[in-house]
Amino acid sequence: MSLVDWERCMLAKRWAKDGWYDIVDQVQFLLFVKGSTLETRIWITTRRP
């Protein structure tokens, strides 16, 4: 796991702790971590409240 992947996972865990999205979204995010940085940024931007 690269440092960037680790940082994304930490970000996902922090957001989950803040209640920004439910468990289904957490799983989708962690599956998405393997995608490109641009795709992940777009996904985060569109999924944030």
Secondary structure as UniProt FT lines:
FT   HELIX           3..17
FT   TURN            18..19
FT   HELIX           23..32
FT   TURN            33..34
FT   HELIX           37..47
//
